[in-house]
Amino acid sequence: MPLLPRLCPVCRHYRRVALLALQPALRFAHSEPPRQRPVSAVEMAVGLVLLFTTFLTPALYVLGNIKNFRKQ
């Protein structure tokens, strides 16, 4: 056994953590399959509006103020 882990308690702690991380993960077994329900038209519309608003608002701001950005 190397001398450093015996002298340094912190190194021993990290070795235990590394060994715990290498163990196989336990899998959660579901008793029932998830319920599938179709997405309504309202939910789809709200999602699309939020998606486009999120990406287009900053782009429109930059394009609207491009002259100010070029002056700087």
PDB file of N, H, CA, C and O in Angstrom:
ATOM      1  N   MET A   1       0.847  -1.182   0.000  1.00  0.00           N
ATOM      2  CA  MET A   1       0.000   0.000   0.000  1.00  0.00           C
ATOM      3  C   MET A   1       0.887   1.238   0.000  1.00  0.00           C
ATOM      4  O   MET A   1       1.869   1.293   0.740  1.00  0.00           O
ATOM      5  N   PRO A   2       0.553   2.236  -0.825  1.00  0.00           N
ATOM      6  CA  PRO A   2       1.378   3.445  -0.868  1.00  0.00           C
ATOM      7  C   PRO A   2       1.363   4.182   0.472  1.00  0.00           C
ATOM      8  O   PRO A   2       0.429   4.056   1.263  1.00  0.00           O
ATOM      9  N   LEU A   3       2.402   4.936   0.693  1.00  0.00           N
ATOM     10  H   LEU A   3       3.160   5.039   0.050  1.00  0.00           H
ATOM     11  CA  LEU A   3       2.573   5.643   1.952  1.00  0.00           C
ATOM     12  C   LEU A   3       1.654   6.858   2.064  1.00  0.00           C
ATOM     13  O   LEU A   3       1.203   7.171   3.165  1.00  0.00           O
ATOM     14  N   LEU A   4       1.357   7.558   0.954  1.00  0.00           N
ATOM     15  H   LEU A   4       1.723   7.303   0.059  1.00  0.00           H
ATOM     16  CA  LEU A   4       0.581   8.794   1.001  1.00  0.00           C
ATOM     17  C   LEU A   4      -0.843   8.589   1.547  1.00  0.00           C
ATOM     18  O   LEU A   4      -1.251   9.377   2.400  1.00  0.00           O
ATOM     19  N   PRO A   5      -1.625   7.590   1.115  1.00  0.00           N
ATOM     20  CA  PRO A   5      -2.979   7.448   1.681  1.00  0.00           C
ATOM     21  C   PRO A   5      -2.975   7.160   3.179  1.00  0.00           C
ATOM     22  O   PRO A   5      -3.922   7.518   3.880  1.00  0.00           O
ATOM     23  N   ARG A   6      -1.918   6.515   3.677  1.00  0.00           N
ATOM     24  H   ARG A   6      -1.149   6.224   3.108  1.00  0.00           H
ATOM     25  CA  ARG A   6      -1.864   6.257   5.112  1.00  0.00           C
ATOM     26  C   ARG A   6      -1.577   7.525   5.889  1.00  0.00           C
ATOM     27  O   ARG A   6      -2.020   7.659   7.030  1.00  0.00           O
ATOM     28  N   LEU A   7      -0.848   8.458   5.302  1.00  0.00           N
ATOM     29  H   LEU A   7      -0.488   8.349   4.375  1.00  0.00           H
ATOM     30  CA  LEU A   7      -0.486   9.689   6.003  1.00  0.00           C
ATOM     31  C   LEU A   7      -1.551  10.771   5.862  1.00  0.00           C
ATOM     32  O   LEU A   7      -1.721  11.591   6.764  1.00  0.00           O
ATOM     33  N   CYS A   8      -2.255  10.781   4.761  1.00  0.00           N
ATOM     34  H   CYS A   8      -2.117  10.114   4.029  1.00  0.00           H
ATOM     35  CA  CYS A   8      -3.177  11.877   4.466  1.00  0.00           C
ATOM     36  C   CYS A   8      -4.623  11.372   4.543  1.00  0.00           C
ATOM     37  O   CYS A   8      -5.051  10.614   3.672  1.00  0.00           O
ATOM     38  N   PRO A   9      -5.384  11.777   5.569  1.00  0.00           N
ATOM     39  CA  PRO A   9      -6.774  11.307   5.675  1.00  0.00           C
ATOM     40  C   PRO A   9      -7.666  11.847   4.560  1.00  0.00           C
ATOM     41  O   PRO A   9      -8.663  11.218   4.207  1.00  0.00           O
ATOM     42  N   VAL A  10      -7.316  13.010   4.002  1.00  0.00           N
ATOM     43  H   VAL A  10      -6.506  13.521   4.288  1.00  0.00           H
ATOM     44  CA  VAL A  10      -8.107  13.569   2.904  1.00  0.00           C
ATOM     45  C   VAL A  10      -8.002  12.681   1.673  1.00  0.00           C
ATOM     46  O   VAL A  10      -8.994  12.464   0.977  1.00  0.00           O
ATOM     47  N   CYS A  11      -6.809  12.166   1.398  1.00  0.00           N
ATOM     48  H   CYS A  11      -6.003  12.343   1.963  1.00  0.00           H
ATOM     49  CA  CYS A  11      -6.621  11.290   0.236  1.00  0.00           C
ATOM     50  C   CYS A  11      -7.439  10.016   0.397  1.00  0.00           C
ATOM     51  O   CYS A  11      -7.994   9.508  -0.578  1.00  0.00           O
ATOM     52  N   ARG A  12      -7.518   9.493   1.623  1.00  0.00           N
ATOM     53  H   ARG A  12      -7.068   9.905   2.414  1.00  0.00           H
ATOM     54  CA  ARG A  12      -8.327   8.294   1.845  1.00  0.00           C
ATOM     55  C   ARG A  12      -9.799   8.579   1.569  1.00  0.00           C
ATOM     56  O   ARG A  12     -10.505   7.734   1.018  1.00  0.00           O
ATOM     57  N   HIS A  13     -10.260   9.761   1.949  1.00  0.00           N
ATOM     58  H   HIS A  13      -9.686  10.447   2.397  1.00  0.00           H
ATOM     59  CA  HIS A  13     -11.656  10.125   1.709  1.00  0.00           C
ATOM     60  C   HIS A  13     -11.947  10.169   0.213  1.00  0.00           C
ATOM     61  O   HIS A  13     -12.962   9.637  -0.236  1.00  0.00           O
ATOM     62  N   TYR A  14     -11.062  10.798  -0.563  1.00  0.00           N
ATOM     63  H   TYR A  14     -10.237  11.230  -0.198  1.00  0.00           H
ATOM     64  CA  TYR A  14     -11.288  10.900  -2.000  1.00  0.00           C
ATOM     65  C   TYR A  14     -11.225   9.538  -2.673  1.00  0.00           C
ATOM     66  O   TYR A  14     -11.915   9.306  -3.666  1.00  0.00           O
ATOM     67  N   ARG A  15     -10.421   8.654  -2.156  1.00  0.00           N
ATOM     68  H   ARG A  15      -9.860   8.842  -1.350  1.00  0.00           H
ATOM     69  CA  ARG A  15     -10.337   7.306  -2.730  1.00  0.00           C
ATOM     70  C   ARG A  15     -11.667   6.586  -2.539  1.00  0.00           C
ATOM     71  O   ARG A  15     -12.132   5.894  -3.444  1.00  0.00           O
ATOM     72  N   ARG A  16     -12.286   6.746  -1.357  1.00  0.00           N
ATOM     73  H   ARG A  16     -11.908   7.308  -0.621  1.00  0.00           H
ATOM     74  CA  ARG A  16     -13.584   6.117  -1.114  1.00  0.00           C
ATOM     75  C   ARG A  16     -14.643   6.687  -2.036  1.00  0.00           C
ATOM     76  O   ARG A  16     -15.490   5.954  -2.546  1.00  0.00           O
ATOM     77  N   VAL A  17     -14.599   8.004  -2.251  1.00  0.00           N
ATOM     78  H   VAL A  17     -13.911   8.600  -1.836  1.00  0.00           H
ATOM     79  CA  VAL A  17     -15.570   8.647  -3.138  1.00  0.00           C
ATOM     80  C   VAL A  17     -15.405   8.124  -4.556  1.00  0.00           C
ATOM     81  O   VAL A  17     -16.392   7.846  -5.237  1.00  0.00           O
ATOM     82  N   ALA A  18     -14.164   7.989  -5.004  1.00  0.00           N
ATOM     83  H   ALA A  18     -13.362   8.214  -4.452  1.00  0.00           H
ATOM     84  CA  ALA A  18     -13.924   7.489  -6.361  1.00  0.00           C
ATOM     85  C   ALA A  18     -14.419   6.051  -6.501  1.00  0.00           C
ATOM     86  O   ALA A  18     -14.978   5.683  -7.534  1.00  0.00           O
ATOM     87  N   LEU A  19     -14.216   5.245  -5.474  1.00  0.00           N
ATOM     88  H   LEU A  19     -13.762   5.543  -4.634  1.00  0.00           H
ATOM     89  CA  LEU A  19     -14.673   3.864  -5.547  1.00  0.00           C
ATOM     90  C   LEU A  19     -16.196   3.788  -5.541  1.00  0.00           C
ATOM     91  O   LEU A  19     -16.773   2.920  -6.196  1.00  0.00           O
ATOM     92  N   LEU A  20     -16.854   4.688  -4.808  1.00  0.00           N
ATOM     93  H   LEU A  20     -16.385   5.393  -4.276  1.00  0.00           H
ATOM     94  CA  LEU A  20     -18.309   4.697  -4.811  1.00  0.00           C
ATOM     95  C   LEU A  20     -18.855   5.105  -6.172  1.00  0.00           C
ATOM     96  O   LEU A  20     -19.905   4.621  -6.596  1.00  0.00           O
ATOM     97  N   ALA A  21     -18.149   5.986  -6.850  1.00  0.00           N
ATOM     98  H   ALA A  21     -17.296   6.378  -6.506  1.00  0.00           H
ATOM     99  CA  ALA A  21     -18.627   6.464  -8.146  1.00  0.00           C
ATOM    100  C   ALA A  21     -18.515   5.381  -9.215  1.00  0.00           C
ATOM    101  O   ALA A  21     -19.242   5.431 -10.207  1.00  0.00           O
ATOM    102  N   LEU A  22     -17.641   4.419  -9.043  1.00  0.00           N
ATOM    103  H   LEU A  22     -17.050   4.378  -8.237  1.00  0.00           H
ATOM    104  CA  LEU A  22     -17.452   3.379 -10.051  1.00  0.00           C
ATOM    105  C   LEU A  22     -18.422   2.222  -9.907  1.00  0.00           C
ATOM    106  O   LEU A  22     -18.438   1.333 -10.760  1.00  0.00           O
ATOM    107  N   GLN A  23     -19.225   2.203  -8.865  1.00  0.00           N
ATOM    108  H   GLN A  23     -19.212   2.925  -8.172  1.00  0.00           H
ATOM    109  CA  GLN A  23     -20.176   1.112  -8.689  1.00  0.00           C
ATOM    110  C   GLN A  23     -21.333   1.255  -9.661  1.00  0.00           C
ATOM    111  O   GLN A  23     -21.709   2.377 -10.002  1.00  0.00           O
ATOM    112  N   PRO A  24     -21.907   0.147 -10.118  1.00  0.00           N
ATOM    113  CA  PRO A  24     -23.034   0.250 -11.050  1.00  0.00           C
ATOM    114  C   PRO A  24     -24.243   0.886 -10.369  1.00  0.00           C
ATOM    115  O   PRO A  24     -24.497   0.669  -9.185  1.00  0.00           O
ATOM    116  N   ALA A  25     -24.972   1.666 -11.139  1.00  0.00           N
ATOM    117  H   ALA A  25     -24.765   1.842 -12.101  1.00  0.00           H
ATOM    118  CA  ALA A  25     -26.118   2.386 -10.595  1.00  0.00           C
ATOM    119  C   ALA A  25     -27.321   1.456 -10.482  1.00  0.00           C
ATOM    120  O   ALA A  25     -27.521   0.564 -11.307  1.00  0.00           O
ATOM    121  N   LEU A  26     -28.115   1.685  -9.441  1.00  0.00           N
ATOM    122  H   LEU A  26     -27.953   2.409  -8.770  1.00  0.00           H
ATOM    123  CA  LEU A  26     -29.345   0.932  -9.297  1.00  0.00           C
ATOM    124  C   LEU A  26     -30.398   1.532 -10.210  1.00  0.00           C
ATOM    125  O   LEU A  26     -30.464   2.749 -10.379  1.00  0.00           O
ATOM    126  N   ARG A  27     -31.210   0.687 -10.789  1.00  0.00           N
ATOM    127  H   ARG A  27     -31.156  -0.302 -10.651  1.00  0.00           H
ATOM    128  CA  ARG A  27     -32.243   1.172 -11.695  1.00  0.00           C
ATOM    129  C   ARG A  27     -33.581   1.140 -10.990  1.00  0.00           C
ATOM    130  O   ARG A  27     -33.901   0.204 -10.258  1.00  0.00           O
ATOM    131  N   PHE A  28     -34.356   2.191 -11.229  1.00  0.00           N
ATOM    132  H   PHE A  28     -34.095   2.951 -11.824  1.00  0.00           H
ATOM    133  CA  PHE A  28     -35.668   2.292 -10.626  1.00  0.00           C
ATOM    134  C   PHE A  28     -36.657   1.542 -11.502  1.00  0.00           C
ATOM    135  O   PHE A  28     -36.773   1.821 -12.696  1.00  0.00           O
ATOM    136  N   ALA A  29     -37.366   0.598 -10.914  1.00  0.00           N
ATOM    137  H   ALA A  29     -37.272   0.371  -9.945  1.00  0.00           H
ATOM    138  CA  ALA A  29     -38.327  -0.199 -11.677  1.00  0.00           C
ATOM    139  C   ALA A  29     -39.709   0.418 -11.530  1.00  0.00           C
ATOM    140  O   ALA A  29     -40.209   0.576 -10.416  1.00  0.00           O
ATOM    141  N   HIS A  30     -40.318   0.762 -12.641  1.00  0.00           N
ATOM    142  H   HIS A  30     -39.911   0.634 -13.546  1.00  0.00           H
ATOM    143  CA  HIS A  30     -41.672   1.311 -12.627  1.00  0.00           C
ATOM    144  C   HIS A  30     -42.669   0.166 -12.609  1.00  0.00           C
ATOM    145  O   HIS A  30     -42.483  -0.846 -13.285  1.00  0.00           O
ATOM    146  N   SER A  31     -43.716   0.334 -11.838  1.00  0.00           N
ATOM    147  H   SER A  31     -43.867   1.156 -11.289  1.00  0.00           H
ATOM    148  CA  SER A  31     -44.742  -0.697 -11.798  1.00  0.00           C
ATOM    149  C   SER A  31     -45.732  -0.544 -12.943  1.00  0.00           C
ATOM    150  O   SER A  31     -46.376  -1.514 -13.341  1.00  0.00           O
ATOM    151  N   GLU A  32     -45.859   0.673 -13.478  1.00  0.00           N
ATOM    152  H   GLU A  32     -45.335   1.461 -13.155  1.00  0.00           H
ATOM    153  CA  GLU A  32     -46.775   0.925 -14.589  1.00  0.00           C
ATOM    154  C   GLU A  32     -46.067   1.760 -15.639  1.00  0.00           C
ATOM    155  O   GLU A  32     -45.179   2.548 -15.313  1.00  0.00           O
ATOM    156  N   PRO A  33     -46.447   1.596 -16.885  1.00  0.00           N
ATOM    157  CA  PRO A  33     -45.879   2.499 -17.897  1.00  0.00           C
ATOM    158  C   PRO A  33     -46.456   3.901 -17.724  1.00  0.00           C
ATOM    159  O   PRO A  33     -47.566   4.049 -17.212  1.00  0.00           O
ATOM    160  N   PRO A  34     -45.726   4.928 -18.140  1.00  0.00           N
ATOM    161  CA  PRO A  34     -46.241   6.294 -17.986  1.00  0.00           C
ATOM    162  C   PRO A  34     -47.486   6.503 -18.838  1.00  0.00           C
ATOM    163  O   PRO A  34     -47.628   5.936 -19.921  1.00  0.00           O
ATOM    164  N   ARG A  35     -48.375   7.327 -18.318  1.00  0.00           N
ATOM    165  H   ARG A  35     -48.260   7.787 -17.438  1.00  0.00           H
ATOM    166  CA  ARG A  35     -49.594   7.623 -19.062  1.00  0.00           C
ATOM    167  C   ARG A  35     -49.272   8.549 -20.218  1.00  0.00           C
ATOM    168  O   ARG A  35     -48.608   9.571 -20.043  1.00  0.00           O
ATOM    169  N   GLN A  36     -49.735   8.193 -21.375  1.00  0.00           N
ATOM    170  H   GLN A  36     -50.274   7.362 -21.518  1.00  0.00           H
ATOM    171  CA  GLN A  36     -49.532   9.021 -22.557  1.00  0.00           C
ATOM    172  C   GLN A  36     -50.821   9.766 -22.851  1.00  0.00           C
ATOM    173  O   GLN A  36     -51.860   9.150 -23.086  1.00  0.00           O
ATOM    174  N   ARG A  37     -50.756  11.096 -22.840  1.00  0.00           N
ATOM    175  H   ARG A  37     -49.912  11.597 -22.649  1.00  0.00           H
ATOM    176  CA  ARG A  37     -51.927  11.870 -23.223  1.00  0.00           C
ATOM    177  C   ARG A  37     -51.501  12.821 -24.318  1.00  0.00           C
ATOM    178  O   ARG A  37     -50.412  13.392 -24.254  1.00  0.00           O
ATOM    179  N   PRO A  38     -52.328  12.998 -25.306  1.00  0.00           N
ATOM    180  CA  PRO A  38     -51.949  13.890 -26.410  1.00  0.00           C
ATOM    181  C   PRO A  38     -51.882  15.346 -25.954  1.00  0.00           C
ATOM    182  O   PRO A  38     -52.606  15.768 -25.052  1.00  0.00           O
ATOM    183  N   VAL A  39     -51.015  16.083 -26.586  1.00  0.00           N
ATOM    184  H   VAL A  39     -50.426  15.741 -27.318  1.00  0.00           H
ATOM    185  CA  VAL A  39     -50.865  17.503 -26.278  1.00  0.00           C
ATOM    186  C   VAL A  39     -52.001  18.256 -26.964  1.00  0.00           C
ATOM    187  O   VAL A  39     -52.269  18.062 -28.149  1.00  0.00           O
ATOM    188  N   SER A  40     -52.656  19.110 -26.201  1.00  0.00           N
ATOM    189  H   SER A  40     -52.439  19.268 -25.237  1.00  0.00           H
ATOM    190  CA  SER A  40     -53.775  19.857 -26.777  1.00  0.00           C
ATOM    191  C   SER A  40     -53.254  20.971 -27.681  1.00  0.00           C
ATOM    192  O   SER A  40     -52.073  21.318 -27.648  1.00  0.00           O
ATOM    193  N   ALA A  41     -54.152  21.519 -28.482  1.00  0.00           N
ATOM    194  H   ALA A  41     -55.112  21.237 -28.509  1.00  0.00           H
ATOM    195  CA  ALA A  41     -53.777  22.597 -29.406  1.00  0.00           C
ATOM    196  C   ALA A  41     -53.349  23.850 -28.650  1.00  0.00           C
ATOM    197  O   ALA A  41     -52.452  24.568 -29.093  1.00  0.00           O
ATOM    198  N   VAL A  42     -53.983  24.114 -27.514  1.00  0.00           N
ATOM    199  H   VAL A  42     -54.711  23.531 -27.154  1.00  0.00           H
ATOM    200  CA  VAL A  42     -53.620  25.297 -26.717  1.00  0.00           C
ATOM    201  C   VAL A  42     -52.213  25.139 -26.155  1.00  0.00           C
ATOM    202  O   VAL A  42     -51.422  26.081 -26.192  1.00  0.00           O
ATOM    203  N   GLU A  43     -51.897  23.966 -25.638  1.00  0.00           N
ATOM    204  H   GLU A  43     -52.540  23.201 -25.607  1.00  0.00           H
ATOM    205  CA  GLU A  43     -50.546  23.734 -25.113  1.00  0.00           C
ATOM    206  C   GLU A  43     -49.501  23.857 -26.217  1.00  0.00           C
ATOM    207  O   GLU A  43     -48.430  24.424 -26.001  1.00  0.00           O
ATOM    208  N   MET A  44     -49.807  23.336 -27.381  1.00  0.00           N
ATOM    209  H   MET A  44     -50.678  22.876 -27.557  1.00  0.00           H
ATOM    210  CA  MET A  44     -48.880  23.427 -28.506  1.00  0.00           C
ATOM    211  C   MET A  44     -48.680  24.887 -28.922  1.00  0.00           C
ATOM    212  O   MET A  44     -47.555  25.304 -29.198  1.00  0.00           O
ATOM    213  N   ALA A  45     -49.762  25.660 -28.966  1.00  0.00           N
ATOM    214  H   ALA A  45     -50.676  25.321 -28.742  1.00  0.00           H
ATOM    215  CA  ALA A  45     -49.663  27.071 -29.357  1.00  0.00           C
ATOM    216  C   ALA A  45     -48.850  27.865 -28.339  1.00  0.00           C
ATOM    217  O   ALA A  45     -48.006  28.676 -28.719  1.00  0.00           O
ATOM    218  N   VAL A  46     -49.094  27.640 -27.068  1.00  0.00           N
ATOM    219  H   VAL A  46     -49.780  26.981 -26.760  1.00  0.00           H
ATOM    220  CA  VAL A  46     -48.340  28.349 -26.023  1.00  0.00           C
ATOM    221  C   VAL A  46     -46.861  27.987 -26.103  1.00  0.00           C
ATOM    222  O   VAL A  46     -46.002  28.861 -25.986  1.00  0.00           O
ATOM    223  N   GLY A  47     -46.562  26.729 -26.300  1.00  0.00           N
ATOM    224  H   GLY A  47     -47.260  26.019 -26.396  1.00  0.00           H
ATOM    225  CA  GLY A  47     -45.170  26.303 -26.418  1.00  0.00           C
ATOM    226  C   GLY A  47     -44.464  26.929 -27.598  1.00  0.00           C
ATOM    227  O   GLY A  47     -43.324  27.376 -27.472  1.00  0.00           O
ATOM    228  N   LEU A  48     -45.129  26.968 -28.754  1.00  0.00           N
ATOM    229  H   LEU A  48     -46.055  26.605 -28.856  1.00  0.00           H
ATOM    230  CA  LEU A  48     -44.511  27.571 -29.934  1.00  0.00           C
ATOM    231  C   LEU A  48     -44.308  29.075 -29.764  1.00  0.00           C
ATOM    232  O   LEU A  48     -43.273  29.612 -30.160  1.00  0.00           O
ATOM    233  N   VAL A  49     -45.285  29.751 -29.181  1.00  0.00           N
ATOM    234  H   VAL A  49     -46.125  29.315 -28.860  1.00  0.00           H
ATOM    235  CA  VAL A  49     -45.147  31.200 -28.954  1.00  0.00           C
ATOM    236  C   VAL A  49     -43.978  31.477 -28.019  1.00  0.00           C
ATOM    237  O   VAL A  49     -43.180  32.377 -28.278  1.00  0.00           O
ATOM    238  N   LEU A  50     -43.868  30.719 -26.943  1.00  0.00           N
ATOM    239  H   LEU A  50     -44.517  29.987 -26.733  1.00  0.00           H
ATOM    240  CA  LEU A  50     -42.754  30.923 -26.012  1.00  0.00           C
ATOM    241  C   LEU A  50     -41.412  30.620 -26.661  1.00  0.00           C
ATOM    242  O   LEU A  50     -40.435  31.335 -26.439  1.00  0.00           O
ATOM    243  N   LEU A  51     -41.363  29.564 -27.459  1.00  0.00           N
ATOM    244  H   LEU A  51     -42.156  28.982 -27.639  1.00  0.00           H
ATOM    245  CA  LEU A  51     -40.116  29.202 -28.124  1.00  0.00           C
ATOM    246  C   LEU A  51     -39.671  30.306 -29.079  1.00  0.00           C
ATOM    247  O   LEU A  51     -38.521  30.742 -29.030  1.00  0.00           O
ATOM    248  N   PHE A  52     -40.568  30.756 -29.940  1.00  0.00           N
ATOM    249  H   PHE A  52     -41.503  30.402 -29.980  1.00  0.00           H
ATOM    250  CA  PHE A  52     -40.194  31.801 -30.894  1.00  0.00           C
ATOM    251  C   PHE A  52     -39.918  33.125 -30.199  1.00  0.00           C
ATOM    252  O   PHE A  52     -39.019  33.855 -30.615  1.00  0.00           O
ATOM    253  N   THR A  53     -40.660  33.450 -29.160  1.00  0.00           N
ATOM    254  H   THR A  53     -41.390  32.856 -28.822  1.00  0.00           H
ATOM    255  CA  THR A  53     -40.415  34.696 -28.433  1.00  0.00           C
ATOM    256  C   THR A  53     -39.040  34.681 -27.766  1.00  0.00           C
ATOM    257  O   THR A  53     -38.337  35.691 -27.749  1.00  0.00           O
ATOM    258  N   THR A  54     -38.675  33.542 -27.228  1.00  0.00           N
ATOM    259  H   THR A  54     -39.247  32.722 -27.242  1.00  0.00           H
ATOM    260  CA  THR A  54     -37.382  33.422 -26.556  1.00  0.00           C
ATOM    261  C   THR A  54     -36.226  33.677 -27.503  1.00  0.00           C
ATOM    262  O   THR A  54     -35.259  34.344 -27.137  1.00  0.00           O
ATOM    263  N   PHE A  55     -36.315  33.157 -28.714  1.00  0.00           N
ATOM    264  H   PHE A  55     -37.101  32.615 -29.012  1.00  0.00           H
ATOM    265  CA  PHE A  55     -35.201  33.304 -29.647  1.00  0.00           C
ATOM    266  C   PHE A  55     -35.295  34.557 -30.507  1.00  0.00           C
ATOM    267  O   PHE A  55     -34.262  35.113 -30.880  1.00  0.00           O
ATOM    268  N   LEU A  56     -36.490  35.014 -30.831  1.00  0.00           N
ATOM    269  H   LEU A  56     -37.329  34.562 -30.528  1.00  0.00           H
ATOM    270  CA  LEU A  56     -36.620  36.145 -31.738  1.00  0.00           C
ATOM    271  C   LEU A  56     -36.513  37.502 -31.048  1.00  0.00           C
ATOM    272  O   LEU A  56     -36.088  38.471 -31.677  1.00  0.00           O
ATOM    273  N   THR A  57     -36.886  37.596 -29.784  1.00  0.00           N
ATOM    274  H   THR A  57     -37.231  36.808 -29.273  1.00  0.00           H
ATOM    275  CA  THR A  57     -36.820  38.891 -29.097  1.00  0.00           C
ATOM    276  C   THR A  57     -35.394  39.446 -29.054  1.00  0.00           C
ATOM    277  O   THR A  57     -35.201  40.606 -29.418  1.00  0.00           O
ATOM    278  N   PRO A  58     -34.393  38.682 -28.628  1.00  0.00           N
ATOM    279  CA  PRO A  58     -33.029  39.248 -28.649  1.00  0.00           C
ATOM    280  C   PRO A  58     -32.544  39.563 -30.063  1.00  0.00           C
ATOM    281  O   PRO A  58     -31.846  40.555 -30.274  1.00  0.00           O
ATOM    282  N   ALA A  59     -32.910  38.723 -31.030  1.00  0.00           N
ATOM    283  H   ALA A  59     -33.477  37.918 -30.859  1.00  0.00           H
ATOM    284  CA  ALA A  59     -32.470  38.972 -32.404  1.00  0.00           C
ATOM    285  C   ALA A  59     -33.102  40.255 -32.941  1.00  0.00           C
ATOM    286  O   ALA A  59     -32.429  41.045 -33.602  1.00  0.00           O
ATOM    287  N   LEU A  60     -34.375  40.465 -32.666  1.00  0.00           N
ATOM    288  H   LEU A  60     -34.922  39.823 -32.129  1.00  0.00           H
ATOM    289  CA  LEU A  60     -35.037  41.690 -33.123  1.00  0.00           C
ATOM    290  C   LEU A  60     -34.469  42.915 -32.433  1.00  0.00           C
ATOM    291  O   LEU A  60     -34.366  43.976 -33.048  1.00  0.00           O
ATOM    292  N   TYR A  61     -34.103  42.788 -31.183  1.00  0.00           N
ATOM    293  H   TYR A  61     -34.186  41.926 -30.684  1.00  0.00           H
ATOM    294  CA  TYR A  61     -33.497  43.914 -30.459  1.00  0.00           C
ATOM    295  C   TYR A  61     -32.159  44.297 -31.099  1.00  0.00           C
ATOM    296  O   TYR A  61     -31.881  45.475 -31.326  1.00  0.00           O
ATOM    297  N   VAL A  62     -31.353  43.302 -31.380  1.00  0.00           N
ATOM    298  H   VAL A  62     -31.579  42.345 -31.196  1.00  0.00           H
ATOM    299  CA  VAL A  62     -30.049  43.575 -31.979  1.00  0.00           C
ATOM    300  C   VAL A  62     -30.222  44.175 -33.371  1.00  0.00           C
ATOM    301  O   VAL A  62     -29.552  45.149 -33.713  1.00  0.00           O
ATOM    302  N   LEU A  63     -31.123  43.599 -34.181  1.00  0.00           N
ATOM    303  H   LEU A  63     -31.667  42.807 -33.903  1.00  0.00           H
ATOM    304  CA  LEU A  63     -31.321  44.131 -35.531  1.00  0.00           C
ATOM    305  C   LEU A  63     -31.927  45.530 -35.505  1.00  0.00           C
ATOM    306  O   LEU A  63     -31.634  46.347 -36.378  1.00  0.00           O
ATOM    307  N   GLY A  64     -32.765  45.811 -34.520  1.00  0.00           N
ATOM    308  H   GLY A  64     -33.003  45.148 -33.811  1.00  0.00           H
ATOM    309  CA  GLY A  64     -33.352  47.141 -34.418  1.00  0.00           C
ATOM    310  C   GLY A  64     -32.365  48.196 -33.982  1.00  0.00           C
ATOM    311  O   GLY A  64     -32.539  49.371 -34.304  1.00  0.00           O
ATOM    312  N   ASN A  65     -31.335  47.809 -33.261  1.00  0.00           N
ATOM    313  H   ASN A  65     -31.194  46.855 -32.999  1.00  0.00           H
ATOM    314  CA  ASN A  65     -30.343  48.764 -32.747  1.00  0.00           C
ATOM    315  C   ASN A  65     -28.977  48.567 -33.384  1.00  0.00           C
ATOM    316  O   ASN A  65     -27.962  48.918 -32.782  1.00  0.00           O
ATOM    317  N   ILE A  66     -28.934  48.018 -34.574  1.00  0.00           N
ATOM    318  H   ILE A  66     -29.759  47.733 -35.063  1.00  0.00           H
ATOM    319  CA  ILE A  66     -27.636  47.720 -35.196  1.00  0.00           C
ATOM    320  C   ILE A  66     -26.825  48.978 -35.466  1.00  0.00           C
ATOM    321  O   ILE A  66     -25.596  48.942 -35.401  1.00  0.00           O
ATOM    322  N   LYS A  67     -27.488  50.089 -35.769  1.00  0.00           N
ATOM    323  H   LYS A  67     -28.486  50.118 -35.822  1.00  0.00           H
ATOM    324  CA  LYS A  67     -26.753  51.343 -36.023  1.00  0.00           C
ATOM    325  C   LYS A  67     -26.058  51.824 -34.751  1.00  0.00           C
ATOM    326  O   LYS A  67     -24.931  52.317 -34.798  1.00  0.00           O
ATOM    327  N   ASN A  68     -26.739  51.676 -33.621  1.00  0.00           N
ATOM    328  H   ASN A  68     -27.655  51.275 -33.583  1.00  0.00           H
ATOM    329  CA  ASN A  68     -26.117  52.076 -32.352  1.00  0.00           C
ATOM    330  C   ASN A  68     -24.935  51.184 -32.007  1.00  0.00           C
ATOM    331  O   ASN A  68     -23.937  51.650 -31.459  1.00  0.00           O
ATOM    332  N   PHE A  69     -25.048  49.905 -32.328  1.00  0.00           N
ATOM    333  H   PHE A  69     -25.859  49.526 -32.774  1.00  0.00           H
ATOM    334  CA  PHE A  69     -23.946  48.992 -32.040  1.00  0.00           C
ATOM    335  C   PHE A  69     -22.741  49.260 -32.934  1.00  0.00           C
ATOM    336  O   PHE A  69     -21.600  49.085 -32.506  1.00  0.00           O
ATOM    337  N   ARG A  70     -22.983  49.683 -34.170  1.00  0.00           N
ATOM    338  H   ARG A  70     -23.910  49.826 -34.518  1.00  0.00           H
ATOM    339  CA  ARG A  70     -21.875  49.972 -35.083  1.00  0.00           C
ATOM    340  C   ARG A  70     -21.129  51.233 -34.665  1.00  0.00           C
ATOM    341  O   ARG A  70     -19.925  51.340 -34.895  1.00  0.00           O
ATOM    342  N   LYS A  71     -21.829  52.194 -34.054  1.00  0.00           N
ATOM    343  H   LYS A  71     -22.808  52.108 -33.867  1.00  0.00           H
ATOM    344  CA  LYS A  71     -21.187  53.441 -33.618  1.00  0.00           C
ATOM    345  C   LYS A  71     -20.220  53.191 -32.465  1.00  0.00           C
ATOM    346  O   LYS A  71     -19.225  53.902 -32.319  1.00  0.00           O
ATOM    347  N   GLN A  72     -20.504  52.210 -31.671  1.00  0.00           N
ATOM    348  H   GLN A  72     -21.312  51.632 -31.790  1.00  0.00           H
ATOM    349  CA  GLN A  72     -19.652  51.947 -30.505  1.00  0.00           C
ATOM    350  C   GLN A  72     -18.452  51.247 -30.961  1.00  0.00           C
ATOM    351  O   GLN A  72     -17.584  50.920 -30.153  1.00  0.00           O
TER     352      GLN A  72
END
